[in-house]
Amino acid sequence: MKRILLLCTTVLIMSCGSQKAIDHNTVAQTIDNWHLAAAQANFDNYFNLMTSDAVFIGTDATENWQIEEFKAFSKPYFDRGKAWSFTSLERNIYHHNGVVYFDELLDTQMGICRGSGILKREDGNYKIAHYVLSIAVPNENVSSLTELKKQWDADYVEELKTKNISKLLQGKIQ
């Protein structure tokens, strides 16, 4: 009985401690290739580097795109031969319990932006599963920015409250 307990304990300890290391260069290359595909307006390459259930959160509060919606939104930009161009200035890659996530500062047509995302394996390759893009605003400019968007935010808050009340009444949210 002691041997079985010892064997089970050993297997448990080894399985818990055997977190598979990730190749940071491969992950970084995936992200760089994804940004490059957008800069080259290569629709297929861009979306092939995203998972089949990916989510893209844009800089506008209304931009919470599921993959098919994001493809439809993006297609005209790619078709014109000019999507967007993001170049990583600084990137941190993390992994824990099989989850790979990152954050990066980007040089973009909107100035410096912050991107963060999650990658997961699909078809044997790391792919973007979730990405959030934010415009980086220096702290000293926050007051003027919040004043600039104050009315838009108030209108959108009311719109969201109305939608949520409607969903609640229809029993679609709890």
C-alpha positions as CSV (number, residue, x, y, z in Angstrom):
1,M,0.0,0.0,0.0
2,K,2.9,2.4,0.8
3,R,4.4,1.7,-2.6
4,I,1.2,2.6,-4.4
5,L,0.9,5.8,-2.3
6,L,4.5,6.6,-3.0
7,L,4.0,5.9,-6.7
8,C,0.8,8.0,-6.9
9,T,2.5,10.9,-5.0
10,T,5.5,10.8,-7.3
11,V,3.4,10.8,-10.5
12,L,1.3,13.7,-9.1
13,I,4.3,15.8,-8.2
14,M,6.0,15.2,-11.6
15,S,2.9,16.0,-13.5
16,C,2.3,19.2,-11.6
17,G,5.9,20.3,-12.0
18,S,6.2,19.4,-15.7
19,Q,4.8,22.6,-17.2
20,K,5.9,22.7,-20.8
21,A,8.2,25.6,-21.6
22,I,7.2,27.8,-24.5
23,D,9.4,29.2,-27.2
24,H,9.3,32.9,-26.7
25,N,10.9,33.5,-30.1
26,T,8.1,31.5,-31.8
27,V,5.4,33.4,-30.0
28,A,7.1,36.8,-30.7
29,Q,7.4,35.8,-34.4
30,T,3.7,34.9,-34.5
31,I,2.8,38.3,-33.2
32,D,5.2,40.1,-35.5
33,N,3.9,38.1,-38.5
34,W,0.4,39.0,-37.6
35,H,1.2,42.7,-37.5
36,L,3.2,42.4,-40.7
37,A,0.3,40.7,-42.5
38,A,-1.9,43.7,-41.6
39,A,0.8,46.2,-42.8
40,Q,1.0,44.3,-46.1
41,A,-2.8,44.1,-46.3
42,N,-2.7,40.3,-46.5
43,F,-6.1,39.3,-45.3
44,D,-5.6,35.5,-45.4
45,N,-2.2,35.6,-43.6
46,Y,-3.6,38.0,-40.9
47,F,-6.7,35.9,-40.1
48,N,-4.8,32.6,-40.4
49,L,-2.8,33.8,-37.4
50,M,-5.9,34.1,-35.3
51,T,-7.9,31.3,-33.8
52,S,-11.2,30.3,-35.2
53,D,-12.9,31.8,-32.1
54,A,-10.7,34.9,-31.7
55,V,-11.9,38.2,-30.3
56,F,-10.5,41.6,-31.2
57,I,-11.2,44.6,-28.9
58,G,-10.5,47.9,-30.7
59,T,-9.9,51.4,-29.4
60,D,-13.6,52.5,-29.8
61,A,-15.9,51.4,-27.0
62,T,-18.2,49.8,-29.6
63,E,-15.5,47.5,-31.0
64,N,-15.8,44.1,-29.4
65,W,-15.4,42.0,-32.5
66,Q,-15.9,38.2,-32.6
67,I,-13.8,36.8,-35.4
68,E,-16.4,36.7,-38.2
69,E,-17.5,40.3,-37.4
70,F,-13.9,41.4,-37.3
71,K,-13.3,39.8,-40.7
72,A,-16.3,41.6,-42.2
73,F,-15.3,44.9,-40.7
74,S,-11.6,44.6,-41.8
75,K,-12.1,43.2,-45.3
76,P,-12.7,46.6,-47.1
77,Y,-9.4,47.9,-45.6
78,F,-7.5,44.8,-46.7
79,D,-9.1,45.0,-50.1
80,R,-8.0,48.6,-50.6
81,G,-4.4,47.4,-50.0
82,K,-4.1,49.5,-46.8
83,A,-5.1,47.9,-43.5
84,W,-3.0,49.2,-40.5
85,S,0.6,49.2,-39.5
86,F,1.6,48.4,-36.0
87,T,5.3,47.9,-35.1
88,S,6.2,46.6,-31.7
89,L,8.4,49.0,-29.7
90,E,8.5,46.8,-26.5
91,R,6.9,43.5,-25.7
92,N,6.6,41.2,-22.7
93,I,5.6,37.6,-23.1
94,Y,4.3,35.5,-20.2
95,H,3.1,32.0,-19.7
96,H,1.4,30.2,-16.9
97,N,-0.4,26.9,-16.7
98,G,-0.4,26.6,-20.5
99,V,-1.7,30.1,-21.1
100,V,0.5,32.4,-23.2
101,Y,-0.2,36.1,-22.9
102,F,1.6,39.3,-23.8
103,D,1.5,43.1,-23.7
104,E,3.3,45.5,-26.1
105,L,3.8,49.1,-26.9
106,L,3.2,49.8,-30.5
107,D,4.2,52.5,-33.0
108,T,1.0,53.1,-35.0
109,Q,-0.7,55.6,-37.2
110,M,-2.5,56.7,-34.0
111,G,0.7,57.3,-32.2
112,I,1.8,55.0,-29.4
113,C,-0.7,52.4,-28.5
114,R,-0.8,49.5,-26.1
115,G,-1.7,46.0,-27.3
116,S,-2.3,43.0,-25.1
117,G,-3.4,39.5,-26.0
118,I,-3.7,35.8,-25.4
119,L,-2.3,33.1,-27.7
120,K,-3.4,29.5,-27.8
121,R,-2.4,26.5,-29.8
122,E,-4.6,25.7,-32.7
123,D,-3.7,23.4,-35.6
124,G,-0.3,22.9,-33.8
125,N,0.6,26.6,-33.9
126,Y,0.3,29.5,-31.6
127,K,-2.4,31.9,-32.7
128,I,-4.0,35.1,-31.5
129,A,-7.1,34.2,-29.5
130,H,-7.8,37.5,-27.9
131,Y,-6.3,41.0,-28.6
132,V,-7.0,44.3,-27.0
133,L,-5.8,47.6,-28.6
134,S,-5.7,50.8,-26.5
135,I,-4.5,54.3,-27.4
136,A,-1.9,55.2,-24.8
137,V,-2.7,58.6,-23.2
138,P,-0.1,60.4,-21.1
139,N,-1.5,61.0,-17.6
140,E,-1.2,64.8,-18.1
141,N,-3.6,64.6,-21.0
142,V,-6.3,62.5,-19.4
143,S,-8.3,65.4,-18.1
144,S,-8.6,67.1,-21.5
145,L,-9.3,63.8,-23.2
146,T,-12.1,62.9,-20.8
147,E,-13.6,66.3,-21.3
148,L,-13.4,65.8,-25.1
149,K,-15.3,62.5,-25.0
150,K,-17.6,63.3,-22.0
151,Q,-20.8,63.7,-24.0
152,W,-20.2,60.7,-26.3
153,D,-19.5,58.5,-23.2
154,A,-22.7,59.7,-21.5
155,D,-24.8,58.9,-24.6
156,Y,-23.2,55.5,-24.9
157,V,-23.7,54.7,-21.2
158,E,-27.4,55.4,-21.6
159,E,-27.5,53.3,-24.8
160,L,-25.9,50.4,-23.0
161,K,-28.2,50.7,-20.0
162,T,-31.2,50.7,-22.2
163,K,-30.0,47.6,-24.1
164,N,-29.3,45.8,-20.8
165,I,-32.7,46.6,-19.4
166,S,-34.3,45.3,-22.6
167,K,-32.2,42.1,-22.4
168,L,-33.1,41.7,-18.7
169,L,-36.8,42.1,-19.5
170,Q,-36.5,39.5,-22.3
171,G,-34.7,37.1,-19.9
172,K,-31.5,37.1,-21.9
173,I,-29.2,38.2,-19.0
174,Q,-29.2,37.4,-15.4
